[in-house]
Amino acid sequence: MSEKLRIRKLRICTIVAVTAILLTVLCILIFTAPPKLVISEVCAVNDGKFPAASETDNKGALCDWIELYNPTKHAVSLKRYTLCRDDEAECAISGGKIPAGGYMLVYCSKKGFADDSVPSVDFKIPKAESCTITLKSGFRTIDAITTEPTSKGSTVCAGKGGVYITTPTPCAANAEDARASQVTFSAESGYCPKPFSLELSAANSASIYYTLDGTDPRTSSTAKLYTSAIDVKDRRGEKNVLSAEDPMKIQLEYRKGKVEAPKDENVDKGTVVRACAKSSDGEWGHVSTATYMVGLSPADHSGLPMISLVTDPAALYDHETGIYTRGKVYEDYYPTEPDHLYNGSIPANYNQKGRDWERECTLQFFESDGTLQFTQDAGMRIQGGWSRADYQKSFRFYARSTYGKDTFDYPFWQELTDSDGQPADSFKTFVLRNGGNDSNFLKYKDIMVQDMASCLSPATQTGRACVLFIDGEYWGLYTLQEDYSQEYFARHYDVDSDTVAIYKNGTLDEGLAVDELSFKNMQSFIIGNDMSKAENYARVCELLDMETFIDYCAAEMYIFNDDWPQNNYGCWRSRELDSKWRFFFFDTESCACHYNMNNAKLDYFEYLHSKSYKPMVKMILSLLKNDDFRSKLTTRIMDMSNIVFTEERVSEYQQRYSDIYLPEMEAYYLRFPTHRTVEGSSKPMIRRMTDFFAARQPRIIADLSAQFSLTAPKKITVKGGSAKLNGLDISDGFSGKYFAGSELILTAADDAKWQVTAGGKSAEYDGTLTLKVTADTEIKLIN
């Protein structure tokens, strides 16, 4: 055989072999390809109305879901399949088997499920924006669907030649009635340098209706049919609407003639557009909301983040149901007490609490650079104690599945972390606080004090300055603050939120009847028994986290909060943790000679005894009979004096917060005009705080010495490097005063060596140094 013929045969054999291999692979791929499944329906807002879609995750929340349909004649296991959202990582479906011709829901949650058999994936579906959901098996794309924004009571389905919005039908054939799609705005919410024309559009809709006054376009008498672009203009100087409300109808803080409505030019204004599409079948879609600040920029309000609150004005001002007004509740009360005192305790609409006084709203959050971070429907209530009667009121906001989404998923406070040290970016509630007693002075006293005290063991709230607009009108300066809730303690202490109880000012805010009984029994035991007896005190230490309570009392006493302990005390416990009660800081602003300098000269313990008719005060006075409690409290009060609330540290924090808040106070005083001004109210408050802390150490030393018969404190210095004293950071060259008998614990690096000189004698120690104060002492870190 010739060489050419041999090569030719070889080539033919190779081609045949390769062809056979390719055919074999193709057959394998064809006969082993995963069965074709269909993404039939996607629910981004589970309203809980359907038993077939009622699974809840480990946190008890209803979940988004994706419905898969199996059109084949055989049951299909989901173990081979994954789902992914947009371009994110694929998530394996946790399990499940779809019967032939049947449906199955795959739940979407990052919290996991107690029942491992629940088919689920580790992501959520956005409700206010489009996304693409893709079903895969290995490298194959099995099906995909691009969702549209939907509201509660609606889902996105595949069919009718495309994607449409309809009534949810979990685990059943899709409904055929198409609802209108969400309205799309031609411009995103935000700050706009110039006027513009806004265009609205929506697929599958016969018409679009819109309002410009915050009302719901589906029901409002002011709703207009959209026929042409809307002119969005600079509204500065236009007539006030909400802020034109008579101040006497919404507050009991000032008497007539002492307060007035703001001038039109002192209320900056934006344009709020609410729009909704209606299908040819008469079905409404989801209400879309946008806020446009034409001619304004963040710099016009001190570069602060901004919240646009959009709501029906009736939610605030309706005589019977409005939450911002004195309203019918006050009208019914007044004839019974026409000579009543004018303060925040008087019954009024704004003083009502509970879910019945929660109103729907839409929130848009803009960061300090002006960028829109989220738009979300939520619930709102008036927040606070006596400050509910203020001209400017505080709000608490609630994320609930009934409004659309059960969390606010945004890191409002960049430095905030959870118990694992991970960024905290999901919250069920948050607060916009007016400052409480400080609302017409600085607004930041409470959050500054809590910031300074965050190095202690009691819980504190994180906060930041923020401005609020309601239905497009400037509503002043607030502190955007963490809310004390079951979710707060779950986040910070790694406990199940359902096991948390919160007790404030004699009332159980959250928890069970057994929790309220626990606190009252503990308090009664402390008040009714001799705490000088070791066995009684030991029993209390089983019920109360004593280290936290001592920290709590020491800080409140040192800053002389005269709205405590007869008021504004709070504590929590977790039945999962150890069931001990732990106290937390809140509403600390009535401190440091808030209204005048009288407290600077007052003996604190005389003040405490003057409030001894209050249960919380009785509890503290009883514990002071115990030597161990008294000694530790005295030492911790001196820690406050030497480390936490030094004159220098207070000045540093005061400057930091003043730089943020004070520039916006001018605009706040113009928006809520009274006799208050920056020069007449804010700056004098700063001077009172400065003078108070400058004189506080000698005053508290005199009070402690007189109350407990103590001799003059000793001088303690620490040199050679940074360290911790009683768990608090101190720097090289620290100098402080402590009474004889105080126990000081110093720590530095693991191999720390200390030289201690006292009474003319020196000694060296390794590791943690525990020192009993007897004389002036110099401590040197020598390694």
C-alpha positions in Angstrom: 0.0 0.0 0.0 1.3 3.3 -1.0 2.2 5.9 1.6 -0.5 8.3 0.3 -3.2 5.6 0.5 -2.2 4.8 4.1 -2.4 8.4 5.1 -5.7 8.8 3.4 -7.2 5.8 5.3 -5.8 7.1 8.5 -7.5 10.4 8.0 -10.8 8.7 7.2 -10.6 6.6 10.4 -9.8 9.6 12.5 -12.8 11.5 11.1 -15.0 8.5 11.7 -13.7 8.1 15.3 -14.1 11.8 16.1 -17.6 11.8 14.6 -18.5 8.8 16.7 -17.2 10.5 19.8 -19.1 13.7 19.1 -22.3 11.8 18.4 -21.9 9.8 21.7 -21.3 13.1 23.6 -24.3 14.6 21.9 -26.5 11.6 22.8 -25.3 11.8 26.4 -26.1 15.5 26.6 -29.5 15.0 25.0 -30.5 12.0 27.1 -29.0 13.4 30.4 -30.0 17.0 30.0 -32.0 18.3 33.0 -35.8 18.4 32.6 -37.1 21.7 31.4 -38.7 23.7 34.2 -40.5 27.0 34.0 -40.3 30.1 36.2 -44.0 30.6 36.4 -44.5 33.4 38.9 -42.4 35.7 41.1 -43.6 37.4 44.3 -41.4 40.3 45.7 -44.0 41.3 48.4 -45.6 38.4 50.2 -48.7 39.8 51.9 -49.4 36.6 53.8 -52.9 36.2 52.5 -52.2 32.8 50.9 -51.7 29.6 53.0 -49.8 28.0 50.2 -47.1 30.8 50.5 -47.1 31.2 54.3 -43.6 29.7 55.2 -41.6 32.0 57.5 -37.9 32.2 57.9 -35.8 31.8 61.1 -36.8 35.3 62.1 -40.5 34.7 61.7 -40.7 36.9 58.6 -42.8 36.1 55.4 -40.5 35.6 52.4 -40.4 36.5 48.7 -40.9 33.5 46.6 -40.3 32.1 43.1 -42.8 29.6 41.7 -41.4 26.8 39.4 -43.6 24.8 37.1 -42.8 21.2 36.0 -44.5 20.6 32.5 -43.0 17.1 32.2 -44.6 13.7 32.9 -42.1 12.9 35.6 -41.4 14.3 39.1 -38.2 16.5 39.1 -35.8 17.0 42.0 -34.5 20.5 42.4 -31.1 19.4 43.8 -29.5 19.9 40.3 -30.8 23.4 39.9 -29.7 26.9 41.0 -31.3 30.3 40.9 -29.5 33.7 40.6 -30.6 37.3 40.7 -29.2 39.5 38.0 -25.4 38.9 37.7 -25.0 37.8 41.3 -23.6 34.4 42.4 -25.8 31.3 41.7 -27.6 29.9 44.8 -28.3 26.2 45.1 -31.9 25.4 45.8 -32.0 23.8 49.2 -34.2 20.9 48.1 -37.6 19.7 47.0 -39.2 17.7 44.3 -41.8 19.0 41.9 -44.5 16.5 40.9 -45.3 16.0 37.2 -47.4 18.9 35.9 -47.1 20.5 39.4 -45.8 23.7 41.0 -43.4 24.4 43.9 -42.4 27.6 45.6 -38.8 28.4 46.3 -38.6 30.9 49.2 -36.1 33.7 49.2 -34.5 34.7 52.5 -31.0 35.3 53.9 -32.1 34.2 57.4 -32.6 30.5 56.7 -35.4 28.2 57.8 -35.9 26.0 60.8 -37.2 23.3 58.5 -34.4 22.2 56.2 -36.9 20.7 53.8 -38.2 24.1 52.7 -37.0 24.8 49.2 -35.1 28.1 49.5 -32.3 30.3 48.1 -30.1 32.9 49.9 -31.2 36.1 48.3 -34.2 38.5 48.2 -36.2 40.0 45.3 -36.4 43.8 45.0 -39.9 45.1 44.9 -39.2 48.7 43.7 -37.0 47.9 40.8 -36.6 45.3 38.0 -34.4 42.3 38.2 -33.7 39.2 36.2 -34.2 35.8 37.8 -32.4 32.9 36.1 -32.9 29.2 36.6 -29.8 27.1 35.8 -28.6 23.5 35.9 -24.8 23.3 35.7 -23.8 25.5 32.8 -27.2 25.4 31.2 -29.8 28.2 31.5 -33.1 26.5 31.9 -35.4 29.6 32.1 -35.3 33.3 33.0 -37.7 36.0 33.8 -37.3 39.8 34.1 -39.5 41.1 36.9 -41.2 44.5 37.1 -41.7 46.5 40.3 -44.8 45.2 42.2 -46.8 46.1 45.2 -48.3 43.9 47.9 -51.1 41.8 46.5 -49.4 41.5 43.1 -46.9 39.1 41.4 -45.1 39.0 38.1 -46.0 36.1 35.9 -44.9 34.6 32.6 -47.5 34.1 29.9 -49.8 36.1 27.6 -46.8 36.4 25.2 -44.6 38.0 27.9 -44.4 39.1 31.4 -47.4 40.7 33.2 -48.5 41.7 36.7 -51.4 39.9 38.2 -53.1 38.5 41.4 -50.9 35.9 43.2 -51.8 32.3 42.6 -49.1 30.3 44.5 -48.9 26.6 43.5 -51.7 27.0 40.9 -52.1 28.2 37.3 -51.4 31.9 36.8 -54.3 34.4 36.9 -55.2 35.9 33.6 -56.2 39.4 34.7 -53.3 41.7 34.0 -52.8 44.6 36.3 -51.1 47.8 35.4 -47.4 48.0 35.7 -45.6 50.4 38.0 -45.2 54.0 36.7 -41.8 54.9 35.5 -40.5 58.4 35.9 -38.2 59.9 33.3 -36.0 61.4 36.0 -34.8 59.9 39.2 -35.6 61.5 42.5 -33.0 64.0 43.8 -31.6 67.5 43.8 -32.0 69.2 40.4 -30.2 72.4 39.4 -32.8 73.5 36.9 -36.6 73.1 36.2 -37.5 70.2 33.8 -40.4 68.4 32.3 -41.2 65.0 33.9 -42.6 62.3 31.8 -44.6 59.3 33.1 -45.0 55.9 31.5 -46.3 52.4 32.4 -46.7 49.2 30.4 -50.0 47.4 30.3 -51.9 50.4 31.4 -54.8 52.4 29.9 -54.2 55.5 32.0 -51.9 57.1 34.6 -53.1 59.3 37.5 -50.9 61.5 39.7 -51.0 63.9 42.6 -48.6 66.6 43.8 -49.8 67.0 47.4 -48.8 63.6 48.9 -52.3 62.0 48.6 -52.9 58.6 47.0 -53.7 59.0 43.3 -56.0 56.0 43.4 -58.4 57.6 45.8 -57.6 61.3 46.0 -59.9 64.0 44.8 -56.9 66.0 43.7 -55.6 63.3 41.4 -55.1 64.3 37.7 -55.1 62.2 34.6 -51.6 62.3 33.0 -51.8 63.6 29.5 -48.6 65.5 29.1 -45.3 66.1 30.8 -45.4 67.7 34.2 -43.5 70.9 34.8 -41.2 70.4 37.8 -40.0 73.8 39.0 -38.1 75.7 41.7 -40.8 76.1 44.5 -38.8 78.2 46.9 -40.9 81.1 48.2 -44.2 79.5 47.2 -47.0 79.5 49.8 -46.7 77.0 52.6 -49.2 74.2 52.8 -48.5 71.7 55.6 -46.3 74.1 57.5 -49.0 76.8 57.4 -51.0 74.8 59.9 -51.9 76.8 63.0 -49.2 75.9 65.6 -51.8 76.1 68.4 -53.5 73.1 66.9 -50.4 70.9 66.9 -48.6 71.6 70.1 -48.9 72.4 73.8 -45.3 73.6 74.2 -46.0 77.3 73.8 -48.9 79.6 74.7 -50.7 81.7 72.2 -48.6 84.6 71.0 -45.3 82.8 71.8 -45.3 80.7 68.6 -46.3 81.3 65.0 -46.3 79.6 61.6 -43.2 80.1 59.5 -42.9 82.6 56.6 -43.2 81.1 53.1 -39.6 82.1 52.2 -38.3 80.2 55.3 -39.6 76.8 54.2 -37.6 75.3 51.4 -39.8 73.2 49.1 -39.5 70.4 46.7 -42.0 68.7 44.3 -43.5 65.4 45.4 -45.1 63.3 42.6 -47.2 60.2 43.4 -48.4 58.3 40.4 -50.3 55.1 39.7 -51.3 53.3 36.5 -54.7 51.8 35.8 -55.3 48.9 33.5 -58.1 48.6 30.9 -59.8 46.2 33.3 -59.9 48.9 36.0 -57.1 47.3 38.1 -54.7 49.7 39.8 -50.9 49.1 39.9 -48.5 50.1 42.6 -48.2 53.8 43.6 -44.8 55.2 42.6 -43.3 58.2 44.4 -40.6 60.7 43.5 -39.2 63.8 45.2 -37.5 66.6 43.2 -35.5 69.4 44.9 -35.2 71.9 42.1 -32.8 74.8 42.7 -31.6 73.2 45.9 -28.5 71.1 46.8 -27.4 69.3 50.0 -25.2 72.4 50.7 -28.4 74.4 51.3 -28.9 72.3 54.4 -25.4 72.0 55.7 -24.5 69.0 53.6 -26.7 66.7 55.7 -28.5 63.6 54.5 -32.2 64.1 53.8 -35.3 62.1 54.3 -38.3 62.8 52.2 -41.5 61.7 54.0 -44.5 61.5 51.7 -47.9 60.9 53.2 -51.5 61.9 52.9 -51.8 65.2 54.9 -54.8 63.7 56.6 -52.5 61.2 58.3 -51.0 64.1 60.1 -53.7 66.7 60.5 -57.1 65.0 60.3 -59.1 66.1 63.4 -60.1 62.6 64.4 -57.2 60.4 63.1 -54.3 62.7 62.4 -51.2 61.8 64.5 -49.5 65.2 64.5 -52.4 67.3 65.9 -54.0 67.8 69.3 -57.2 66.8 67.6 -60.3 65.1 68.9 -58.6 63.4 71.8 -57.6 66.8 73.2 -61.0 68.4 72.3 -62.8 65.6 74.3 -60.4 66.1 77.3 -60.4 69.8 77.5 -63.9 70.3 79.0 -63.0 67.9 81.8 -59.9 69.9 82.8 -60.1 73.4 81.3 -57.4 74.6 83.8 -55.0 71.8 82.9 -51.2 72.3 82.9 -49.7 72.8 79.4 -47.2 70.0 78.9 -46.6 66.8 77.1 -48.7 64.6 79.4 -52.0 66.1 78.3 -54.2 63.7 76.2 -54.1 64.6 72.5 -54.0 62.7 69.2 -50.2 62.9 69.1 -49.9 61.3 72.5 -51.8 58.1 71.4 -49.7 55.0 71.0 -50.1 51.5 69.5 -50.6 50.1 66.0 -54.0 51.9 65.7 -52.1 55.2 65.5 -49.6 54.1 62.9 -50.0 55.7 59.5 -48.8 54.8 56.0 -46.1 56.8 54.4 -43.4 56.5 51.7 -39.8 57.3 52.7 -36.9 58.3 50.4 -33.5 58.5 51.8 -30.8 60.7 50.2 -27.2 60.6 51.4 -25.2 63.7 52.2 -24.0 63.8 48.6 -27.6 64.0 47.4 -27.8 60.5 45.9 -31.0 58.5 46.4 -30.4 55.4 48.4 -33.9 53.8 48.7 -37.6 54.4 48.3 -39.8 52.4 50.6 -43.4 52.3 51.9 -43.5 52.1 55.7 -45.5 52.9 58.8 -44.9 55.9 61.0 -45.9 57.0 64.5 -45.2 60.0 66.7 -42.3 59.1 69.1 -41.2 60.4 72.5 -42.5 61.4 75.9 -43.4 65.0 76.7 -41.7 66.1 73.5 -44.8 64.8 71.6 -46.3 68.1 72.5 -43.5 70.0 70.8 -44.0 72.1 67.7 -41.5 69.9 65.8 -42.3 66.2 66.7 -40.2 63.0 66.6 -41.1 60.0 64.4 -40.5 56.3 64.6 -40.7 54.4 61.3 -41.6 50.7 60.8 -40.8 48.4 58.0 -43.5 45.7 57.7 -44.5 43.2 55.1 -48.0 44.7 55.1 -46.5 47.9 53.6 -44.3 45.9 51.2 -41.0 45.1 52.9 -40.2 44.1 56.5 -36.7 45.7 56.7 -34.9 48.9 55.8 -31.9 47.5 54.1 -29.4 50.4 54.2 -26.3 51.1 56.4 -27.6 54.4 57.8 -24.6 54.5 60.2 -21.4 53.5 58.5 -19.5 52.7 61.7 -22.3 50.5 63.2 -21.6 46.7 63.4 -23.5 43.8 64.8 -22.4 41.3 67.4 -20.1 39.5 64.9 -18.4 42.7 63.9 -20.2 42.8 60.5 -21.7 46.0 59.1 -25.2 46.5 60.3 -27.3 47.2 57.2 -30.8 45.9 57.9 -33.3 47.4 60.4 -37.0 46.9 61.2 -37.4 50.4 62.8 -35.5 53.6 63.2 -36.2 57.0 64.8 -36.0 60.6 63.7 -35.6 62.4 67.1 -36.2 66.1 67.6 -33.8 66.3 70.5 -36.4 65.9 73.3 -35.6 68.4 76.1 -32.8 69.7 73.8 -35.0 70.3 70.8 -34.8 74.0 71.0 -31.2 74.3 72.0 -28.6 72.0 70.4 -30.5 68.8 69.5 -27.3 66.8 69.8 -26.8 66.5 73.6 -28.3 63.1 74.0 -26.5 61.5 71.1 -23.3 63.2 72.1 -23.5 61.9 75.7 -24.4 58.4 74.4 -21.5 58.5 72.0 -19.1 59.4 74.9 -20.6 56.7 77.0 -20.4 54.0 74.3 -17.2 52.8 75.9 -19.2 51.6 78.9 -21.2 48.4 79.3 -24.8 49.7 79.0 -26.3 49.8 75.5 -26.3 53.1 73.6 -27.9 54.3 70.4 -26.0 55.4 67.3 -27.2 58.5 65.6 -26.4 61.1 62.9 -27.7 64.5 61.9 -30.4 64.6 59.2 -32.9 66.9 57.7 -36.6 66.0 57.0 -39.0 67.2 54.3 -42.7 66.2 54.5 -44.6 66.3 51.3 -41.9 68.4 49.9 -41.8 71.0 52.7 -38.7 71.5 55.0 -39.4 70.1 58.4 -36.1 70.9 60.2 -33.1 69.2 61.7 -33.3 65.8 63.4 -31.1 63.0 64.7 -31.5 59.8 62.7 -31.1 57.4 65.5 -31.1 53.6 66.2 -34.3 52.4 67.8 -34.3 50.3 71.0 -36.4 47.3 69.9 -36.2 43.5 70.1 -34.4 43.6 66.8 -31.8 46.1 68.3 -30.8 43.7 71.1 -30.8 40.7 68.8 -28.4 42.5 66.5 -26.0 43.7 69.1 -26.1 40.7 71.5 -26.6 37.8 69.2 -29.9 36.6 70.8 -33.2 35.6 69.4 -35.4 38.7 69.2 -38.4 36.7 70.4 -36.7 36.2 73.7 -36.1 39.9 74.4 -38.1 42.0 76.9 -37.8 45.8 77.1 -38.9 47.7 80.2 -39.0 51.5 80.2 -40.4 54.0 82.8 -42.5 51.4 84.6 -44.0 49.9 81.5 -43.2 46.7 79.5 -42.6 47.9 75.9 -41.8 44.5 74.5 -41.9 41.0 75.9 -44.3 38.7 77.9 -46.2 39.0 81.1 -43.5 36.9 82.8 -40.9 39.5 81.9 -42.9 42.3 83.6 -43.4 40.2 86.6 -39.6 39.4 86.7 -38.7 43.1 86.8 -41.3 44.1 89.4 -40.3 41.1 91.6 -36.6 42.1 91.3 -37.3 45.7 92.1 -39.5 44.8 95.0 -36.9 42.5 96.4 -34.2 45.2 96.3 -36.5 47.8 97.9 -37.9 45.5 100.5 -34.8 43.8 101.7 -31.6 44.8 103.5 -28.9 45.0 100.8 -26.1 45.2 103.4 -26.6 41.5 103.9 -24.4 39.5 101.5 -27.0 36.9 100.8 -29.5 39.4 99.6 -27.0 41.3 97.4 -25.8 38.0 95.9 -29.4 37.2 95.0 -29.8 40.5 93.3 -26.6 39.9 91.3 -28.3 36.8 89.9 -31.2 38.9 88.6 -29.4 42.1 87.6 -26.2 42.6 85.6 -24.5 44.6 88.3 -21.5 45.7 86.3 -23.8 47.3 83.7 -26.0 48.8 86.4 -23.1 50.4 88.2 -21.7 51.8 84.9 -25.2 53.1 84.2 -25.7 54.8 87.5 -22.2 56.3 87.6 -22.6 58.0 84.2 -26.1 59.3 84.9 -25.0 60.6 88.3 -21.8 62.3 87.0 -23.6 64.1 84.2 -26.4 65.0 86.7 -29.3 64.1 84.5 -32.1 65.7 86.4 -34.7 63.7 84.4 -33.4 60.5 85.9 -33.8 58.2 87.8 -37.4 59.2 88.6 -37.9 59.1 84.8 -36.1 58.0 81.6 -34.8 54.7 82.8 -34.8 51.6 80.6 -33.6 48.0 80.8 -33.8 44.8 78.8 -33.2 41.1 79.2 -33.1 38.0 77.0 -34.6 34.7 78.3 -32.1 33.0 75.9 -29.0 34.7 77.4 -29.2 34.6 81.2 -32.4 36.4 81.9 -30.5 39.2 83.8 -31.8 42.7 83.5 -29.4 45.1 81.8 -29.9 48.9 81.7 -29.4 51.1 78.6 -29.0 54.9 78.0 -31.6 57.0 76.4 -33.0 60.6 76.7 -29.9 61.8 78.6 -30.0 65.4 77.3 -31.5 66.9 80.5 -28.0 66.9 82.0 -25.1 69.3 82.7 -27.2 72.2 83.9 -29.6 72.0 80.9 -31.9 74.9 81.7 -29.8 76.9 84.3 -26.7 76.5 86.5 -28.6 75.5 89.7 -27.5 71.9 89.6 -23.8 72.9 89.5 -24.0 73.8 93.2 -26.4 71.1 94.3 -25.3 68.0 96.3 -26.2 65.1 94.1 -27.2 62.8 96.9 -29.5 65.4 98.4 -31.1 65.6 95.0 -31.4 61.8 94.9 -33.1 61.7 98.3 -35.5 64.4 97.2 -36.9 61.9 94.7 -37.0 58.9 97.1 -40.7 58.4 96.6 -40.0 57.0 93.1 -39.4 53.2 92.9 -36.2 53.5 90.8 -34.7 55.9 93.3 -35.7 53.6 96.2 -33.9 50.8 94.4 -30.6 52.7 94.1 -30.8 54.0 97.7 -31.3 50.5 98.9 -28.3 49.2 96.9 -26.1 52.0 98.3 -26.4 50.3 101.7 -24.2 47.5 100.3 -20.4 48.1 100.8 -19.4 46.3 97.6 -21.9 48.3 95.5 -21.1 51.6 97.1 -17.3 51.0 96.7 -17.6 50.0 93.0 -20.0 52.8 92.3 -17.6 55.4 93.9 -14.7 54.1 91.8 -16.8 54.1 88.6 -18.0 57.7 89.2 -14.3 58.7 89.5 -13.7 56.8 86.2 -16.3 59.1 84.7 -14.5 62.1 86.1 -11.0 61.0 85.1 -11.6 59.3 81.7 -15.1 59.4 80.2 -16.4 62.9 80.9 -13.2 64.9 81.4 -13.4 68.6 80.6 -11.0 68.1 77.6 -13.0 65.1 76.2 -16.3 66.9 76.5 -14.8 69.9 74.7 -13.6 67.7 71.9 -16.9 66.0 71.4 -18.8 69.3 71.7 -16.8 70.8 68.9 -17.3 67.8 66.7 -21.1 67.8 67.1 -21.4 71.6 67.0 -19.7 71.7 63.7 -22.3 69.3 62.3 -25.5 70.6 64.0 -25.1 74.3 64.6 -25.0 75.4 61.0 -28.5 73.9 60.4 -30.0 75.3 63.6 -30.5 78.7 62.0 -32.8 77.1 59.4 -34.6 75.1 62.1 -35.4 78.2 64.1 -36.8 79.9 61.0 -38.9 76.9 60.2 -40.3 76.7 63.8 -40.3 80.4 64.8 -40.4 81.1 68.6 -38.2 83.2 70.7 -35.4 80.7 70.3 -32.2 81.6 68.4 -28.7 80.3 68.0 -27.3 83.3 69.9 -29.9 83.2 72.6 -30.5 79.5 73.0 -27.9 77.2 71.4 -24.7 79.0 72.4 -25.7 79.6 76.0 -26.4 75.9 76.2 -22.8 75.2 75.1 -21.5 77.6 77.7 -23.5 75.9 80.5 -22.3 72.5 79.5 -18.7 73.8 79.4 -19.0 75.4 82.8 -20.7 72.4 84.3 -18.0 69.9 83.3 -15.2 72.3 84.2 -16.5 72.4 87.8 -17.9 68.8 88.0 -14.9 66.9 89.4 -14.5 69.0 92.6 -18.3 69.0 93.1 -18.7 65.2 92.8 -15.6 64.6 95.0 -17.3 66.8 97.7 -20.6 65.0 97.3 -19.0 61.5 97.6 -16.8 62.6 100.5 -19.7 63.9 102.5 -22.1 61.0 101.7 -19.6 58.2 102.4 -17.2 59.9 104.9 -14.3 59.6 102.5 -10.9 61.3 102.9 -9.4 63.4 100.1 -8.7 61.4 97.0 -5.2 60.3 95.9 -3.4 61.2 92.7 -2.8 58.4 90.3 -0.5 58.8 87.2 0.3 56.3 84.5 3.3 56.8 82.2 5.1 54.8 79.5 2.4 54.2 77.0 -1.3 53.7 76.3 -3.2 51.2 78.5 -6.7 50.4 79.8 -7.7 51.4 83.3 -10.8 49.6 84.6 -11.5 48.7 81.0 -11.3 52.2 79.6 -8.6 53.6 77.3 -6.1 56.0 78.8 -3.1 57.6 77.1 0.5 58.1 78.1 0.7 60.6 80.9 -2.7 59.9 82.4 -3.5 61.6 85.7 -6.6 61.1 87.8 -8.0 61.1 91.3 -9.3 58.1 93.2 -10.4 57.6 96.8 -8.4 55.3 99.1 -9.7 51.7 98.9 -10.6 52.0 95.2 -9.6 49.0 93.1 -7.8 49.9 89.8 -7.2 47.3 87.1 -4.6 48.2 84.4 -4.0 46.2 81.3 -1.8 46.7 78.3 0.0 44.1 76.1 0.0 40.4 77.3 3.7 40.8 78.4 3.2 44.1 80.1 5.5 45.0 83.0 4.6 47.7 85.5 6.6 49.7 88.0 4.5 51.0 90.8 5.7 53.7 93.2 3.6 54.6 96.2 4.5 55.9 99.7 8.2 56.0 98.8 8.3 52.3 97.8 8.6 50.8 94.3 7.7 47.3 93.0 7.4 45.6 89.6 4.5 43.5 88.4 3.8 41.4 85.2 0.6 41.1 83.2 -2.6 42.6 84.5 -2.1 44.9 87.4 -4.7 45.1 90.1 -4.0 47.9 92.5 -5.7 49.0 95.8 -5.4 52.7 96.2 -3.7 53.7 99.5 -1.6 56.8 98.6 -0.5 59.0 95.7 0.8 56.5 93.1 2.9 56.6 90.0 2.5 53.7 87.6 5.0 53.2 84.8 4.7 50.8 81.8 8.3 49.7 81.5 8.3 47.2 78.5 
